[in-house]
Amino acid sequence: MLDIDVKGTDMASPARLRHSLSAVSDRLPTFSPEQFRKLSWVALFFLTVVVLTGAAVRLTGSGLGCPDWPQCHGQAVPPLGFNTFVEYGNRVFSACIGVISLFVWFAAWRRRPYRRDLFLVSGFLPLGCLAQGVLGGFTVKHHLAPGFVMAHFCLSMLILIAAVWLVWRARYDDDAERPRSEDAWTVWLVRFTAALGGIVIFAGTLATAAGPHPGDNDGELVHRLDFKGAETLVWLIHRHGVAATTLGLCVILAWFMARRRTTNAQLVEALTLAGILMAAQGLVGSVQYALKLPADFVWVHVTLATITWIALLWTVGAAGRVGTPTNRSDDGPDGGNGHGMIGAESIAAPVPAAARR
């Protein structure tokens, strides 16, 4: 009799545990598709801003404002000082963004109806922020070694891939597929252009790693790239310029192909924005080179590079997959050929299943 009671208790325990967990889960808030869509935009915004604040840390010479990690000068509350304030403030800001990213992941889990794709991709945001924190600690420990600083920035670009993808997919109804394009050449050119954009950004980090802004202050020793001696910076800038020029030409070619060979107005708009940003980048890059790389121009250059990266990623989403559009009547803003420009508000608006391209 005793054995029977024990077995009954053992069998009932998992059921009671599941019931308790279900009761707790039922008390947690849920999020509608519209609420989650807004949260995904919030995450993208702050994950973009933190790239710019990180660049400000370096360009103000505050990279070693806190010479240790996770504390600052061995204290939880850092001492007063401009460089210390900038570096420690960026750490606190980054931690807050990590909390925001974690909340977006939670919101993806509690979104109703639940979507597995949004939950999985949103998980990359807090994981990426955690990796950034660890990488930041190694960067400080190794006194802003170029490899660690470059990895720090490149990881931010990878996180933005997940953030842009999340925003893009959150705009679509639960039963909607990715948009389709009738022209394979345009789709693959857009994808190649985005990949080339990543290469250009990496080349830019190499040039920065050889440049006059290592992030140090008060004569701290920070290693710079010098594999070609005194000519390293100029050599890297020229290669970076060639890659950026090629990227600009690819954007222009993709724009013409999207106009002539597809009916995808959203892709034309995205490529137009990317082209404008590339032109602005070229102008700023030329001016900052002529002025011998002043810190404020370098910061603007980094800002434009980050926004351009987001624009290029958006073009990949707009280009969609290769295949015949399921509803040709909705291709254009007026139901026409889609060559007209669509309003900016459509970027943030949800996309119904009937509007697939």
C-alpha positions in Angstrom: 0.0 0.0 0.0 2.9 2.3 0.8 4.5 1.6 -2.5 1.3 2.4 -4.4 1.0 5.8 -2.6 4.7 6.7 -3.3 4.3 5.8 -7.0 1.1 7.8 -7.2 2.8 10.8 -5.6 5.8 10.5 -8.1 3.4 10.4 -11.0 1.4 13.3 -9.8 4.3 15.6 -9.1 5.2 16.3 -12.8 1.6 17.0 -13.5 1.4 19.4 -10.6 4.6 21.1 -11.7 3.3 21.6 -15.2 0.1 23.0 -13.9 1.9 25.4 -11.6 4.1 26.6 -14.5 1.1 26.9 -16.7 -0.6 29.0 -14.0 2.4 31.3 -13.7 2.7 31.6 -17.5 -1.0 32.6 -17.8 -0.3 35.5 -15.5 2.5 36.9 -17.7 1.5 39.7 -20.1 1.0 38.9 -23.8 1.8 41.1 -26.8 -0.2 41.7 -30.0 1.5 41.6 -33.4 1.3 45.4 -33.5 2.9 45.8 -30.0 5.7 43.4 -31.0 6.2 45.3 -34.3 6.8 48.5 -32.3 9.1 46.8 -29.9 11.2 45.4 -32.8 11.7 49.0 -34.1 12.7 50.1 -30.6 15.3 47.4 -30.4 16.7 48.3 -33.9 16.9 52.0 -32.9 18.8 51.4 -29.7 21.1 48.8 -31.2 22.0 51.4 -33.8 22.5 54.2 -31.3 24.9 52.1 -29.2 27.2 51.8 -32.2 27.4 55.5 -32.4 28.1 56.0 -28.7 30.8 53.3 -28.9 32.4 55.3 -31.8 32.2 58.4 -29.6 34.1 56.6 -26.9 37.0 55.9 -29.2 37.0 59.3 -30.9 37.0 61.2 -27.6 40.1 59.2 -26.5 38.0 57.5 -23.8 38.6 53.9 -24.7 40.7 53.4 -21.5 38.8 55.8 -19.4 38.1 52.8 -17.3 41.3 50.7 -17.4 39.6 47.6 -16.0 36.4 45.7 -16.5 33.6 45.3 -15.3 34.6 47.8 -12.6 36.1 51.2 -13.4 39.3 52.0 -11.6 38.5 49.2 -9.2 35.2 50.8 -8.1 31.6 50.2 -8.8 31.1 53.9 -8.9 33.8 55.5 -11.1 35.7 58.6 -10.2 34.9 61.9 -11.8 36.5 62.7 -15.1 35.4 63.3 -18.7 37.0 60.2 -20.3 35.9 58.0 -17.4 32.3 59.4 -17.7 32.2 58.7 -21.4 33.5 55.1 -21.2 31.5 54.1 -18.1 28.4 55.9 -19.4 28.6 53.8 -22.6 28.9 50.6 -20.5 25.8 51.5 -18.6 24.0 52.4 -21.8 25.0 49.1 -23.4 23.7 47.2 -20.3 20.4 49.0 -20.6 20.2 48.0 -24.3 20.9 44.4 -23.2 17.9 44.6 -20.9 15.8 46.0 -23.8 16.9 43.2 -26.1 16.1 40.6 -23.4 12.6 42.1 -23.1 12.1 41.9 -26.8 13.0 38.3 -26.7 10.5 37.8 -23.9 7.9 39.7 -25.9 8.5 37.4 -28.9 7.8 34.4 -26.6 4.6 36.0 -25.3 3.4 37.3 -28.6 0.0 36.0 -29.6 -0.2 34.3 -31.9 3.2 32.9 -31.2 5.7 32.8 -34.0 8.7 30.6 -33.7 10.8 32.5 -36.3 10.4 35.8 -34.4 11.3 34.1 -31.1 14.5 32.4 -32.5 15.8 35.5 -34.3 15.0 37.9 -31.4 17.1 35.6 -29.2 20.2 36.7 -31.1 19.8 40.3 -29.7 20.4 39.6 -26.0 23.0 37.0 -26.8 24.8 39.4 -29.0 24.7 42.1 -26.3 26.1 39.6 -23.9 28.9 38.7 -26.3 29.6 42.4 -26.8 30.0 42.9 -23.0 32.5 40.0 -22.8 34.3 41.2 -25.9 34.4 44.7 -24.5 36.1 43.4 -21.4 38.8 41.6 -23.5 39.2 44.8 -25.5 40.0 46.8 -22.4 42.2 44.1 -21.0 44.3 44.0 -24.1 44.6 47.9 -24.2 42.4 48.4 -27.3 44.3 46.0 -29.5 43.1 46.6 -33.1 41.8 43.1 -33.6 39.5 43.3 -30.5 38.3 46.8 -31.4 37.5 45.7 -35.0 35.7 42.6 -33.7 33.7 44.8 -31.4 32.4 46.9 -34.3 31.9 44.0 -36.6 29.8 42.1 -34.0 27.6 45.2 -33.8 27.0 44.9 -37.5 26.1 41.2 -37.1 23.6 42.1 -34.4 22.0 44.6 -36.7 21.4 41.9 -39.2 19.2 40.1 -36.7 17.5 43.4 -35.6 16.7 44.4 -39.2 15.5 40.9 -40.0 13.2 41.0 -36.9 11.7 44.3 -37.9 11.2 43.1 -41.5 9.5 39.8 -40.6 7.4 41.5 -37.8 5.8 43.7 -40.5 4.2 40.7 -42.2 1.0 38.9 -41.2 1.5 35.5 -39.5 0.5 33.6 -42.7 2.5 35.8 -45.1 5.6 34.5 -46.9 8.7 36.5 -47.8 8.0 38.7 -50.9 9.0 37.2 -54.2 10.7 38.8 -57.3 10.3 37.7 -60.8 13.9 38.6 -61.7 16.6 36.3 -60.3 19.4 38.6 -61.5 18.2 41.5 -59.5 17.7 39.5 -56.4 21.2 38.0 -56.5 22.8 41.4 -57.4 21.1 43.0 -54.3 22.3 40.1 -52.1 25.8 40.5 -53.6 25.7 44.3 -52.9 24.8 43.7 -49.3 27.6 41.2 -48.9 30.0 43.7 -50.5 28.7 46.3 -48.1 29.9 44.1 -45.3 33.4 43.9 -46.9 33.5 47.7 -47.2 32.7 48.0 -43.6 35.4 45.6 -42.6 37.9 47.5 -44.8 36.8 50.6 -43.0 37.6 49.1 -39.6 41.1 48.2 -41.0 41.7 51.8 -42.0 40.4 53.0 -38.6 42.8 50.6 -36.9 45.7 52.3 -38.6 44.4 55.8 -38.2 45.0 58.6 -35.7 42.2 57.7 -33.3 43.1 54.6 -31.3 40.9 55.6 -28.4 43.7 56.4 -25.9 44.3 59.3 -23.7 47.3 60.9 -21.9 49.8 59.0 -24.0 48.6 55.5 -23.2 50.3 52.9 -25.4 47.8 51.5 -28.0 49.1 49.3 -30.8 48.1 50.3 -34.4 48.2 48.4 -37.7 51.5 49.1 -39.4 52.1 46.2 -41.7 53.2 48.6 -44.4 55.0 50.9 -42.1 54.2 54.6 -42.3 52.2 54.0 -45.5 49.7 51.6 -43.9 46.9 54.1 -43.4 47.1 55.6 -46.9 47.3 52.1 -48.4 44.2 50.9 -46.5 42.3 54.1 -47.2 42.8 53.7 -50.9 41.7 50.1 -50.9 38.7 51.0 -48.8 37.9 53.7 -51.3 38.0 51.3 -54.2 35.7 48.9 -52.4 33.3 51.6 -51.5 33.2 52.9 -55.1 32.5 49.4 -56.4 29.7 49.2 -53.8 28.2 52.5 -55.0 28.3 51.3 -58.6 26.5 48.0 -57.6 23.8 50.0 -55.8 23.2 52.1 -59.0 23.1 49.0 -61.2 20.7 47.3 -58.9 18.5 50.4 -58.9 18.3 50.4 -62.6 17.6 46.7 -62.8 14.9 46.9 -60.2 13.3 49.7 -62.2 13.5 48.0 -65.5 13.2 44.3 -64.7 10.9 44.1 -61.7 7.6 45.6 -60.4 8.9 45.9 -56.9 8.4 49.5 -55.8 9.6 48.8 -52.3 12.9 47.5 -53.6 13.3 50.6 -55.8 12.7 52.9 -52.8 15.2 51.0 -50.6 17.9 51.1 -53.3 17.2 54.8 -53.8 17.9 55.4 -50.1 21.0 53.3 -50.2 22.3 55.2 -53.2 21.7 58.6 -51.5 23.5 57.3 -48.4 26.4 56.0 -50.5 26.8 59.4 -52.1 26.8 61.1 -48.7 29.4 58.7 -47.5 31.6 59.4 -50.5 31.4 63.2 -49.9 32.1 62.9 -46.1 34.9 60.4 -46.8 36.6 62.7 -49.2 36.3 65.7 -46.9 37.6 63.9 -43.9 40.6 62.6 -45.8 41.4 66.1 -47.1 41.2 67.4 -43.5 43.4 64.6 -42.2 40.7 62.7 -40.4 39.3 65.0 -37.7 37.4 63.1 -35.1 34.0 64.8 -35.7 34.0 63.9 -39.4 35.1 60.3 -38.6 32.1 60.0 -36.3 29.8 61.2 -39.0 31.4 58.7 -41.4 30.8 55.9 -38.9 27.2 57.1 -38.4 26.5 57.0 -42.2 28.2 53.6 -42.5 25.9 52.2 -39.9 22.8 53.6 -41.4 23.9 52.5 -44.9 24.4 49.0 -43.6 20.9 48.9 -42.4 19.6 50.3 -45.7 21.5 47.6 -47.6 20.1 44.9 -45.3 16.6 46.3 -46.0 17.1 46.0 -49.7 17.8 42.3 -49.3 14.4 41.9 -47.5 12.7 44.0 -50.2 14.2 42.0 -53.0 12.8 38.8 -51.5 13.0 35.4 -52.9 13.1 34.4 -56.6 9.7 33.4 -57.8 6.6 34.7 -59.5 4.7 37.2 -57.3 1.5 35.7 -56.0 -0.6 38.9 -56.5 0.5 41.1 -59.4 -2.3 43.6 -58.9 -0.9 44.9 -55.7 2.7 45.3 -57.0 2.5 49.1 -57.3 1.3 51.7 -54.9 -1.7 52.3 -57.2 -2.0 48.7 -58.3 0.1 49.6 -61.3 3.6 48.6 -62.4 5.2 49.4 -59.1 7.7 51.9 -60.5 6.3 54.7 -58.4 7.7 55.5 -55.0 5.8 54.3 -51.9 5.4 56.5 -48.9 7.9 56.4 -46.0 5.1 55.4 -43.6 4.8 52.1 -45.4 8.2 51.1 -44.0 6.8 50.9 -40.5 3.3 49.7 -41.5 2.3 46.1 -41.3 2.2 44.2 -44.6 -0.8 42.0 -45.2 -0.5 38.6 -46.8 -2.2 39.9 -49.9 0.6 42.4 -50.5 3.3 39.8 -51.2 5.6 40.4 -54.1 
